[in-house]
């Protein structure tokens, strides 16, 4: 029976590895054929910013902005490593190499988390990050998603070693896409790693101050003409699986964003009031943060790398317990992440599955741990009663 399980893990690792290579190859091919249009948009935003113009057409500035960016102010200085050379091909190469580095960090996290169950399981953990179908569109369009997810994986690894300054810096740079990284600030509250949180906050504050100073725009003017007037129509466009709840409840996107931030704030207050250190494994907590980011905030299929910690936590539980329920939850989550994007977008059932699978997976981890604690407490009470009798 054990040999059969090892063979299954080995086969799954090979299949996911081959599928991941195919996704990446297609993404690189499309990008080098000129398909990385999102990176082109970021280049136009950088051109404005480099000239000292904030890329926001609603702002009153001496020189009118040609681009209109929805990225936060701290992200604009982060564009420099990509576009500072003034050559788009260089920007493409830099992003692709950094994306591969981010993918390597996620694969290393997968190996470390599952290798205790055998080296075949470790290879499966590495392949899990590689095989996510969103890797294809992230590379093809020139998105920062893989890089951000890799930085968040590095945050988890750094927090494991109590390297708080490094963890804070990794989180801050992952905030180039806040809809992916923002929920992971909860990890600092959970682990009471205040230096990491302060470091991340300072990095973002300094980058934002630099952006405002360089462009001569005040923070008040930015918020009055930026987020307050952004219509966020794209949040309710079809095919954005993570925001199905907005469509189901028929909420205005701006109100939905406020609700999402409120939910995240309540989670943060709960962690501040209750010391949960040692009660929730760090990887499980990272998986819960990934689920919150996936469900609460706008994202597209190329951002699905955010769910790597949740996938690894589910796989670890399935390998440890080997129950049908644990394996089923892990398989459903994997199915939602590894199927081609076109297949998911073209099927309402698969879209709903892709939305519900992370919620169900994170819920299973929480219920499972609660049930385990309750069972242990019950057995201890029964043992004490037996001794008294």
ROKOL-177206 format. One record per residue (C-alpha): residue in three letters; x, y, z. Coordinates in steps of 0.25 Angstrom, whole numbers, padded with zeros to 4 digits, always signed. Layout:
ALAXYZ/...
***
This chain:
UNK+0000+0000+0000/UNK+0011+0009+0004/UNK+0018+0006-0010/UNK+0006+0009-0017/UNK+0005+0023-0010/UNK+0019+0026-0014/UNK+0017+0023-0028/UNK+0004+0032-0029/UNK+0012+0043-0023/UNK+0023+0041-0033/UNK+0014+0041-0045/UNK+0006+0053-0040/UNK+0020+0061-0039/UNK+0024+0057-0053/UNK+0010+0061-0059/UNK+0010+0074-0051/UNK+0024+0077-0055/UNK+0022+0074-0070/UNK+0009+0082-0070/UNK+0016+0094-0063/UNK+0027+0094-0073/UNK+0016+0094-0084/UNK+0009+0106-0078/UNK+0022+0114-0076/UNK+0027+0111-0090/UNK+0014+0116-0096/UNK+0015+0128-0087/UNK+0029+0132-0092/UNK+0025+0129-0106/UNK+0013+0139-0106/UNK+0022+0149-0098/UNK+0033+0149-0108/UNK+0023+0150-0119/UNK+0018+0164-0113/UNK+0007+0159-0105/UNK+0012+0165-0092/UNK+0002+0177-0093/UNK+0001+0179-0078/UNK+0016+0181-0077/UNK+0014+0192-0088/UNK+0004+0199-0080/UNK+0013+0199-0068/UNK+0024+0205-0077/UNK+0015+0216-0081/UNK+0012+0219-0067/UNK+0027+0219-0064/UNK+0030+0229-0075/UNK+0021+0239-0068/UNK+0027+0236-0055/UNK+0041+0237-0060/UNK+0038+0251-0065/UNK+0032+0256-0051/UNK+0018+0254-0055/UNK+0009+0245-0047/UNK+0002+0236-0056/UNK-0013+0240-0053/UNK-0021+0248-0063/UNK-0030+0253-0052/UNK-0019+0261-0045/UNK-0017+0275-0048/UNK-0002+0276-0052/UNK+0007+0286-0060/UNK+0009+0274-0070/UNK-0004+0266-0073/UNK-0001+0251-0071/UNK-0002+0242-0083/UNK-0005+0229-0075/UNK-0014+0226-0064/UNK-0009+0216-0054/UNK-0018+0208-0043/UNK-0005+0204-0036/UNK-0002+0210-0022/UNK+0008+0221-0021/UNK+0019+0212-0014/UNK+0018+0203-0027/UNK+0023+0214-0036/UNK+0038+0214-0031/UNK+0038+0199-0032/UNK+0036+0200-0047/UNK+0051+0205-0048/UNK+0058+0192-0049/UNK+0049+0188-0061/UNK+0049+0201-0069/UNK+0061+0209-0063/UNK+0069+0205-0075/UNK+0060+0211-0085/UNK+0058+0198-0093/UNK+0046+0190-0093/UNK+0053+0177-0097/UNK+0062+0179-0085/UNK+0049+0181-0076/UNK+0043+0168-0082/UNK+0056+0160-0079/UNK+0057+0166-0065/UNK+0043+0162-0061/UNK+0044+0148-0067/UNK+0056+0145-0059/UNK+0051+0151-0046/UNK+0038+0143-0049/UNK+0046+0130-0050/UNK+0053+0134-0037/UNK+0040+0136-0030/UNK+0035+0122-0036/UNK+0048+0116-0031/UNK+0045+0121-0017/UNK+0031+0116-0017/UNK+0036+0102-0022/UNK+0046+0102-0010/UNK+0035+0105+0000/UNK+0027+0093-0006/UNK+0039+0084-0005/UNK+0042+0088+0009/UNK+0027+0086+0014/UNK+0025+0073+0007/UNK+0039+0066+0008/UNK+0037+0061+0022/UNK+0026+0052+0016/UNK+0037+0046+0006/UNK+0045+0052-0005/UNK+0035+0048-0015/UNK+0025+0057-0007/UNK+0035+0068-0007/UNK+0036+0067-0022/UNK+0021+0068-0023/UNK+0021+0080-0014/UNK+0031+0087-0023/UNK+0023+0083-0036/UNK+0010+0089-0030/UNK+0015+0103-0031/UNK+0021+0101-0045/UNK+0008+0095-0050/UNK-0002+0106-0047/UNK-0008+0110-0060/UNK-0008+0125-0056/UNK+0007+0125-0059/UNK+0005+0124-0074/UNK-0004+0137-0074/UNK+0005+0144-0064/UNK+0017+0142-0073/UNK+0010+0144-0086/UNK+0004+0158-0081/UNK+0016+0163-0074/UNK+0009+0163-0060/UNK+0017+0163-0046/UNK+0008+0152-0040/UNK+0019+0141-0040/UNK+0029+0151-0034/UNK+0019+0155-0024/UNK+0016+0141-0020/UNK+0030+0137-0019/UNK+0033+0149-0010/UNK+0021+0145-0001/UNK+0027+0131+0000/UNK+0041+0137+0004/UNK+0033+0145+0015/UNK+0028+0131+0020/UNK+0042+0125+0020/UNK+0048+0137+0026/UNK+0038+0138+0037/UNK+0041+0123+0040/UNK+0055+0127+0043/UNK+0051+0139+0051/UNK+0058+0148+0041/UNK+0048+0159+0043/UNK+0055+0170+0035/UNK+0056+0161+0022/UNK+0041+0157+0024/UNK+0036+0171+0025/UNK+0044+0175+0013/UNK+0039+0163+0004/UNK+0025+0167+0008/UNK+0027+0181+0005/UNK+0032+0179-0009/UNK+0021+0168-0011/UNK+0011+0180-0009/UNK+0014+0185-0023/UNK+0001+0177-0024/UNK-0006+0180-0011/UNK-0018+0171-0015/UNK-0009+0159-0014/UNK+0000+0163-0002/UNK-0008+0172+0007/UNK-0015+0160+0015/UNK-0001+0154+0018/UNK+0002+0166+0027/UNK-0007+0158+0037/UNK+0004+0148+0038/UNK+0012+0158+0046/UNK+0001+0160+0055/UNK-0001+0145+0057/UNK+0014+0143+0060/UNK+0016+0156+0068/UNK+0027+0159+0059/UNK+0026+0174+0060/UNK+0040+0178+0054/UNK+0035+0171+0041/UNK+0022+0179+0041/UNK+0029+0192+0044/UNK+0040+0189+0034/UNK+0030+0187+0023/UNK+0022+0199+0027/UNK+0034+0208+0026/UNK+0038+0203+0013/UNK+0024+0206+0007/UNK+0024+0220+0014/UNK+0038+0224+0008/UNK+0034+0219-0006/UNK+0021+0226-0005/UNK+0028+0239+0000/UNK+0038+0238-0011/UNK+0027+0237-0022/UNK+0020+0249-0017/UNK+0033+0257-0015/UNK+0037+0254-0029/UNK+0024+0257-0036/UNK+0021+0269-0027/UNK+0007+0263-0024/UNK+0002+0264-0009/UNK-0004+0251-0003/UNK-0017+0259-0001/UNK-0018+0263-0015/UNK-0015+0248-0019/UNK-0026+0242-0011/UNK-0036+0253-0015/UNK-0033+0250-0030/UNK-0029+0235-0029/UNK-0036+0224-0021/UNK-0048+0233-0017/UNK-0052+0235-0032/UNK-0047+0222-0038/UNK-0060+0215-0043/UNK-0054+0201-0042/UNK-0063+0196-0054/UNK-0053+0185-0057/UNK-0055+0178-0043/UNK-0069+0173-0048/UNK-0065+0169-0062/UNK-0068+0155-0066/UNK-0057+0144-0064/UNK-0052+0149-0051/UNK-0054+0137-0042/UNK-0049+0143-0029/UNK-0060+0154-0029/UNK-0072+0145-0031/UNK-0078+0149-0018/UNK-0079+0163-0023/UNK-0088+0159-0034/UNK-0096+0149-0026/UNK-0099+0161-0016/UNK-0100+0171-0027/UNK-0091+0181-0019/UNK-0085+0193-0025/UNK-0070+0190-0026/UNK-0066+0202-0017/UNK-0075+0197-0006/UNK-0069+0183-0008/UNK-0055+0188-0007/UNK-0059+0195+0006/UNK-0066+0182+0011/UNK-0053+0174+0008/UNK-0044+0184+0015/UNK-0054+0184+0027/UNK-0053+0169+0028/UNK-0038+0169+0027/UNK-0038+0179+0038/UNK-0046+0171+0047/UNK-0037+0159+0045/UNK-0025+0168+0049/UNK-0032+0173+0062/UNK-0036+0159+0065/UNK-0021+0155+0064/UNK-0017+0167+0072/UNK-0027+0164+0084/UNK-0024+0149+0084/UNK-0010+0143+0084/UNK-0010+0131+0075/UNK+0004+0128+0074/UNK+0007+0113+0073/UNK-0008+0110+0071/UNK-0008+0112+0056/UNK+0004+0106+0048/UNK+0010+0117+0040/UNK+0007+0110+0026/UNK-0007+0109+0030/UNK-0008+0123+0034/UNK-0002+0127+0021/UNK-0012+0118+0013/UNK-0023+0126+0021/UNK-0017+0139+0017/UNK-0016+0134+0002/UNK-0031+0130+0003/UNK-0035+0144+0008/UNK-0027+0151-0003/UNK-0033+0142-0013/UNK-0048+0144-0009/UNK-0048+0158-0004/UNK-0040+0166-0014/UNK-0040+0168-0029/UNK-0031+0159-0036/UNK-0030+0151-0049/UNK-0026+0137-0053/UNK-0012+0141-0054/UNK-0011+0144-0039/UNK-0015+0130-0035/UNK-0001+0128-0030/UNK-0006+0134-0017/UNK-0012+0121-0014/UNK+0001+0113-0013/UNK+0002+0113+0002/UNK-0012+0108+0003/UNK-0010+0097-0007/UNK+0003+0093+0001/UNK-0004+0093+0014/UNK-0016+0084+0008/UNK-0006+0075+0002/UNK+0002+0073+0015/UNK-0011+0070+0022/UNK-0015+0060+0012/UNK-0002+0053+0012/UNK-0002+0052+0027/UNK-0016+0048+0030/UNK-0019+0040+0017/UNK-0034+0042+0018/UNK-0043+0042+0007/UNK-0048+0056+0011/UNK-0035+0062+0012/UNK-0030+0057-0001/UNK-0043+0061-0008/UNK-0042+0076-0003/UNK-0027+0076-0008/UNK-0031+0070-0021/UNK-0042+0080-0023/UNK-0033+0092-0020/UNK-0023+0086-0029/UNK-0033+0084-0040/UNK-0037+0099-0039/UNK-0023+0104-0040/UNK-0017+0094-0051/UNK-0028+0094-0061/UNK-0026+0104-0073/UNK-0031+0118-0072/UNK-0040+0117-0084/UNK-0046+0104-0079/UNK-0050+0110-0066/UNK-0055+0124-0072/UNK-0064+0116-0082/UNK-0071+0108-0071/UNK-0080+0114-0060/UNK-0078+0101-0052/UNK-0063+0102-0052/UNK-0063+0116-0049/UNK-0072+0114-0037/UNK-0063+0102-0033/UNK-0050+0111-0034/UNK-0057+0121-0025/UNK-0062+0111-0015/UNK-0050+0102-0014/UNK-0041+0111-0007/UNK-0052+0115+0003/UNK-0055+0101+0006/UNK-0040+0097+0007/UNK-0037+0108+0017/UNK-0050+0104+0025/UNK-0046+0090+0025/UNK-0033+0093+0031/UNK-0039+0102+0042/UNK-0050+0092+0045/UNK-0041+0080+0045/UNK-0032+0087+0055/UNK-0044+0091+0064/UNK-0049+0077+0064/UNK-0035+0071+0067/UNK-0034+0080+0079/UNK-0048+0077+0084/UNK-0045+0062+0083/UNK-0033+0063+0091/UNK-0040+0071+0102/UNK-0051+0061+0102/UNK-0041+0049+0103/UNK-0034+0056+0114/UNK-0047+0059+0122/UNK-0051+0044+0120/UNK-0037+0039+0125/UNK-0038+0048+0138/UNK-0052+0043+0141/UNK-0047+0029+0139/UNK-0035+0031+0149/UNK-0045+0037+0159/UNK-0055+0026+0158/
***
